[in-house]
């Protein structure tokens, strides 16, 4: 059911409209195709249609006059705060619609006992940082996690017990509380990093083709969900880079972890770094768009430390150090990200 959740939600919406005779021709066609797939789907729809309480729930949703209710709601609280009224309305409307969708998902799950659904489901708490932001999170087991720009960390509600497993999308530095009887693991794009108590950095943005793990102290074990033979135990000072486009090949190199993970202290440290790597980090650090006009520029070398400087200051410095032109387009009028175009002089 997990892999088809989006499909089930859409089906739930179509069935809800079918029950109240409010589906469009296109929605009717999609629902008809789903019914033709097999007899079980038809039986499922019949069972849902015969459930009077469920039909009544959707009839209430269908009769709910959103525009009229919004007008009454806004009039009632207008004197307090217009903005707050709109936010509350959107939350209330979302919860109302979600209740109907959950009812449909309950039937689609094929499980008639709510307790079993709860046993099979994992409820997660997610913490996210937006572009250009960084954050520090203390997990229920007292482990500390620093999140880099554009990162999401999710952990189960029972995390402080035996299930110390987190899901990472982006980059994070982990300082894990040691529990001998309960290993800590990070899942990132298929890679699984297992530890007892240690400090390490995981770089795993979904849109990129590489995953990198840097170990500062302790030991971590690397495995992969799709490759049973994939296994490696890291030592401090090592960087493991996993190439997702080359059958998950891995490269091990020795680095200074304090420099690599300096971002968690509000610094970016570059030591003879290729411009391609510098640009990739600056995009997320400042939440800007960067265009390299000439591919040869990616091979330029840059050394420097970035802390409190603005992106205008940094790209002026890069222009001087690497002998390139950095054109900055602020995009104030259309509220888009600032754009930097780097070209040869």
C-alpha positions as CSV (number, residue, x, y, z in Angstrom):
1,X,0.0,0.0,0.0
2,X,2.9,2.3,0.8
3,X,4.1,2.5,-2.9
4,X,0.6,3.2,-4.2
5,X,-0.4,5.8,-1.6
6,X,-0.7,8.6,-4.1
7,X,-2.9,6.3,-6.4
8,X,-5.1,5.4,-3.5
9,X,-5.6,9.0,-2.5
10,X,-6.7,9.9,-6.0
11,X,-9.0,6.9,-6.1
12,X,-10.4,8.0,-2.8
13,X,-11.2,11.4,-4.3
14,X,-12.8,9.8,-7.4
15,X,-14.9,7.4,-5.3
16,X,-16.0,10.2,-3.0
17,X,-17.3,12.2,-6.0
18,X,-18.9,9.1,-7.5
19,X,-20.9,8.6,-4.2
20,X,-22.3,12.1,-4.5
21,X,-22.7,12.1,-8.3
22,X,-20.3,15.1,-8.7
23,X,-17.5,13.5,-10.7
24,X,-16.4,15.0,-14.0
25,X,-16.4,13.1,-17.3
26,X,-12.6,12.7,-17.0
27,X,-12.9,11.4,-13.4
28,X,-15.7,9.1,-14.4
29,X,-13.5,7.7,-17.2
30,X,-10.5,7.1,-14.8
31,X,-12.8,5.4,-12.3
32,X,-14.3,3.2,-15.0
33,X,-10.8,2.1,-16.2
34,X,-10.0,1.2,-12.6
35,X,-13.2,-0.8,-12.3
36,X,-12.4,-2.7,-15.5
37,X,-9.0,-3.8,-14.2
38,X,-10.5,-6.7,-12.2
39,X,-13.6,-7.9,-10.4
40,X,-12.2,-7.2,-7.0
41,X,-12.3,-3.5,-7.7
42,X,-16.0,-3.7,-8.6
43,X,-16.7,-5.6,-5.4
44,X,-14.8,-3.0,-3.4
45,X,-16.8,-0.2,-4.9
46,X,-20.0,-2.0,-4.2
47,X,-19.0,-2.6,-0.6
48,X,-18.2,1.1,-0.2
49,X,-21.4,2.2,-1.9
50,X,-23.5,0.0,0.4
51,X,-22.0,1.6,3.5
52,X,-24.5,4.2,4.4
53,X,-22.4,6.0,7.0
54,X,-19.6,6.5,4.5
55,X,-21.9,7.8,1.9
56,X,-23.4,10.2,4.3
57,X,-19.9,11.5,5.2
58,X,-19.3,12.4,1.6
59,X,-22.7,13.9,1.1
60,X,-22.0,16.2,4.0
61,X,-18.7,17.1,2.4
62,X,-20.4,17.7,-0.9
63,X,-23.1,19.9,0.6
64,X,-20.5,21.9,2.5
65,X,-20.6,25.4,1.1
66,X,-17.0,26.4,1.3
67,X,-17.4,29.9,0.0
68,X,-20.3,30.7,2.4
69,X,-18.5,29.2,5.3
70,X,-15.4,31.1,4.5
71,X,-17.3,34.3,4.4
72,X,-18.9,33.7,7.8
73,X,-15.6,32.7,9.3
74,X,-13.8,35.7,8.0
75,X,-16.5,38.1,9.2
76,X,-16.4,36.6,12.7
77,X,-12.7,37.0,13.2
78,X,-11.9,39.9,10.9
79,X,-11.4,42.3,13.7
80,X,-8.7,40.1,15.2
81,X,-6.6,39.3,12.2
82,X,-7.3,38.8,8.5
83,X,-4.2,36.8,7.9
84,X,-4.8,34.6,10.9
85,X,-8.4,34.0,9.8
86,X,-7.3,32.7,6.4
87,X,-4.6,30.4,7.9
88,X,-7.1,28.9,10.3
89,X,-9.7,28.4,7.5
90,X,-7.2,26.6,5.3
91,X,-6.2,24.3,8.1
92,X,-9.8,23.6,9.0
93,X,-10.7,22.9,5.4
94,X,-7.7,20.6,4.9
95,X,-8.6,18.6,8.0
96,X,-12.2,18.3,6.8
97,X,-11.3,17.0,3.4
98,X,-8.6,14.7,4.9
99,X,-11.2,13.0,7.1
100,X,-13.1,11.8,4.0
101,X,-10.0,10.6,2.2
102,X,-8.9,8.6,5.3
103,X,-12.3,6.9,5.2
104,X,-11.7,5.8,1.7
105,X,-8.1,4.7,2.4
106,X,-9.4,2.6,5.2
107,X,-11.5,0.6,2.8
108,X,-8.8,0.5,0.1
109,X,-6.3,-0.9,2.6
110,X,-8.3,-4.2,2.7
111,X,-7.9,-4.3,6.5
112,X,-11.1,-4.2,8.6
113,X,-9.4,-3.8,12.0
114,X,-8.0,-0.4,12.8
115,X,-5.5,-1.9,15.3
116,X,-3.9,-3.9,12.5
117,X,-3.6,-0.7,10.4
118,X,-1.8,1.0,13.3
119,X,0.5,-1.9,13.8
120,X,1.5,-1.9,10.1
121,X,1.9,1.8,9.8
122,X,4.9,3.9,10.8
123,X,4.1,7.4,12.0
124,X,6.9,9.8,11.5
125,X,7.9,13.2,12.6
126,X,9.7,15.3,10.0
127,X,11.9,18.3,10.4
128,X,12.9,20.4,7.4
129,X,15.1,23.3,6.5
130,X,14.4,25.5,3.5
131,X,17.0,26.7,1.0
132,X,19.7,28.8,2.6
133,X,18.8,27.7,6.1
134,X,20.5,25.4,8.6
135,X,19.1,24.0,11.9
136,X,20.0,22.0,14.9
137,X,17.7,19.2,16.2
138,X,17.7,17.2,19.4
139,X,16.2,13.8,18.9
140,X,14.1,12.0,21.6
141,X,17.2,9.8,22.5
142,X,19.3,13.0,23.1
143,X,21.2,12.5,19.8
144,X,22.0,15.8,18.1
145,X,21.5,16.4,14.4
146,X,22.6,19.5,12.4
147,X,20.6,19.9,9.2
148,X,22.0,21.7,6.2
149,X,20.1,23.7,3.6
150,X,17.1,22.0,1.9
151,X,17.2,19.0,4.1
152,X,14.4,16.8,5.6
153,X,14.9,14.4,8.6
154,X,12.2,12.0,9.6
155,X,12.0,9.7,12.6
156,X,9.3,7.4,14.0
157,X,7.2,8.3,17.0
158,X,8.7,5.4,19.0
159,X,12.2,6.6,18.2
160,X,13.5,6.8,21.8
161,X,12.8,3.0,22.3
162,X,14.2,0.2,20.2
163,X,13.5,1.8,16.8
164,X,16.3,4.3,16.3
165,X,16.0,4.6,12.6
166,X,15.8,7.9,10.7
167,X,15.3,8.8,7.0
168,X,17.4,11.6,5.5
169,X,16.9,13.6,2.4
170,X,19.7,16.2,2.1
171,X,22.8,16.7,4.3
172,X,23.1,16.3,8.1
173,X,25.8,15.9,10.7
174,X,25.0,13.3,13.4
175,X,26.2,13.2,17.0
176,X,24.7,9.9,18.2
177,X,24.0,9.0,21.8
178,X,25.5,5.6,22.6
179,X,23.0,2.8,23.3
180,X,24.7,-0.6,23.1
181,X,21.4,-2.5,22.9
182,X,19.9,-0.2,20.3
183,X,21.9,0.7,17.2
184,X,21.2,3.9,15.4
185,X,20.7,3.9,11.6
186,X,20.3,6.5,8.9
187,X,18.5,5.6,5.6
188,X,19.4,7.8,2.7
189,X,18.6,7.0,-1.0
190,X,18.9,3.3,-0.3
191,X,22.1,3.6,1.7
192,X,21.9,2.5,5.3
193,X,24.4,3.9,7.9
194,X,24.4,1.9,11.1
195,X,26.1,3.1,14.3
196,X,26.1,2.7,18.1
197,X,27.5,6.1,19.2
198,X,29.6,8.3,16.9
199,X,29.9,11.5,14.9
200,X,29.4,11.5,11.1
201,X,28.1,13.5,8.2
202,X,25.7,12.2,5.5
203,X,25.3,14.0,2.2
204,X,22.3,12.5,0.3
205,X,20.2,15.0,-1.7
206,X,17.6,13.1,-3.8
207,X,18.3,15.1,-7.0
208,X,22.0,14.2,-7.0
209,X,23.8,11.1,-8.2
210,X,26.2,10.7,-5.3
211,X,25.9,9.9,-1.6
212,X,28.8,10.8,0.7
213,X,29.4,9.7,4.3
214,X,32.3,11.3,6.4
215,X,33.2,9.7,9.7
216,X,34.6,12.0,12.4
217,X,34.8,9.6,15.3
218,X,33.7,6.0,16.2
219,X,32.8,3.5,13.5
220,X,29.9,3.1,11.1
221,X,28.8,0.2,8.9
222,X,27.5,0.9,5.4
223,X,25.0,-1.4,3.7
224,X,22.5,-0.9,0.9
225,X,18.9,-1.9,0.5
226,X,19.2,-3.2,-3.0
227,X,22.7,-4.8,-3.0
228,X,23.2,-7.6,-0.5
229,X,26.9,-7.8,-1.2
230,X,27.4,-4.1,-0.4
231,X,29.2,-3.8,2.9
232,X,31.9,-1.5,4.4
233,X,33.0,-0.5,7.9
234,X,34.4,3.1,8.0
235,X,37.2,4.4,10.1
236,X,37.6,8.0,11.4
237,X,38.8,10.4,8.8
238,X,37.4,8.5,5.9
239,X,35.0,9.7,3.3
240,X,32.9,7.1,1.4
241,X,31.4,8.4,-1.8
242,X,28.7,6.2,-3.4
243,X,28.0,6.6,-7.1
244,X,24.3,5.8,-7.8
245,X,24.6,5.8,-11.5
246,X,27.5,3.3,-11.7
247,X,26.0,0.2,-10.0
248,X,26.5,1.9,-6.6
249,X,30.3,1.9,-6.9
250,X,32.1,3.3,-3.9
251,X,35.2,5.3,-3.4
252,X,37.1,5.7,-0.1
253,X,39.3,8.7,0.5
254,X,41.0,10.3,3.5
255,X,40.0,13.9,4.4
256,X,39.8,16.3,7.4
257,X,36.3,15.8,8.8
258,X,36.3,19.1,10.6
259,X,36.7,21.0,7.3
260,X,34.1,18.9,5.5
261,X,31.5,19.4,8.3
262,X,32.3,23.0,9.1
263,X,28.9,24.0,7.6
264,X,27.2,23.0,10.9
265,X,29.2,25.8,12.6
266,X,28.0,28.3,10.1
267,X,31.2,28.1,7.9
268,X,32.1,26.7,4.5
269,X,35.8,25.9,4.2
270,X,37.3,25.3,0.8
271,X,40.9,24.1,0.3
272,X,42.0,23.9,-3.3
273,X,38.5,22.9,-4.2
274,X,37.3,22.5,-7.9
275,X,34.9,25.3,-8.8
276,X,32.2,22.6,-9.7
277,X,32.2,21.5,-6.1
278,X,32.2,25.0,-4.8
279,X,29.3,26.0,-6.9
280,X,27.2,23.0,-5.8
281,X,27.7,24.0,-2.1
282,X,27.1,27.7,-2.7
283,X,23.8,27.0,-4.4
284,X,22.4,25.4,-1.3
285,X,24.2,27.7,1.2
286,X,22.8,30.9,-0.3
287,X,19.7,29.4,-2.0
288,X,20.7,30.9,-5.4
289,X,20.8,29.7,-9.0
290,X,24.3,29.5,-10.5
291,X,25.0,29.1,-14.2
292,X,28.5,28.2,-15.5
293,X,28.7,29.7,-19.0
294,X,31.9,27.8,-19.8
295,X,32.5,24.2,-18.7
296,X,36.2,24.9,-18.3
297,X,35.4,27.1,-15.3
298,X,34.4,24.0,-13.3
299,X,38.1,23.0,-13.2
300,X,39.2,26.3,-11.6
301,X,40.5,26.0,-8.0
302,X,39.2,28.0,-5.1
303,X,40.5,28.3,-1.6
304,X,38.7,30.3,1.1
305,X,36.5,30.4,4.2
306,X,32.9,31.6,4.1
307,X,31.1,32.6,7.3
308,X,29.0,35.8,7.5
309,X,29.6,37.2,4.0
310,X,26.8,37.9,1.6
311,X,26.6,36.1,-1.7
312,X,27.5,39.4,-3.5
313,X,30.7,39.6,-1.5
314,X,31.6,35.9,-2.1
315,X,31.1,36.0,-5.8
316,X,33.2,39.2,-6.0
317,X,35.9,37.3,-4.2
318,X,35.5,34.3,-6.5
319,X,35.7,36.6,-9.6
320,X,39.1,37.9,-8.4
321,X,40.6,34.6,-7.1
322,X,39.6,32.6,-10.2
323,X,39.8,35.3,-12.8
324,X,36.2,35.0,-13.9
325,X,33.2,37.3,-14.4
326,X,30.3,36.8,-11.9
327,X,27.2,38.6,-13.1
328,X,24.6,38.9,-10.3
329,X,20.9,39.1,-11.2
330,X,18.8,39.8,-8.1
331,X,15.3,39.1,-9.5
332,X,13.6,41.4,-7.0
333,X,10.6,42.1,-9.2
334,X,9.5,38.5,-9.9
335,X,10.5,37.3,-6.5
336,X,12.7,34.5,-7.9
337,X,16.0,33.2,-6.6
338,X,19.0,35.4,-7.2
339,X,20.9,34.2,-10.3
340,X,24.7,34.3,-10.8
341,X,26.2,33.7,-14.2
342,X,29.9,32.9,-14.2
343,X,31.8,33.3,-17.4
344,X,35.4,33.6,-18.6
345,X,37.1,37.0,-18.7
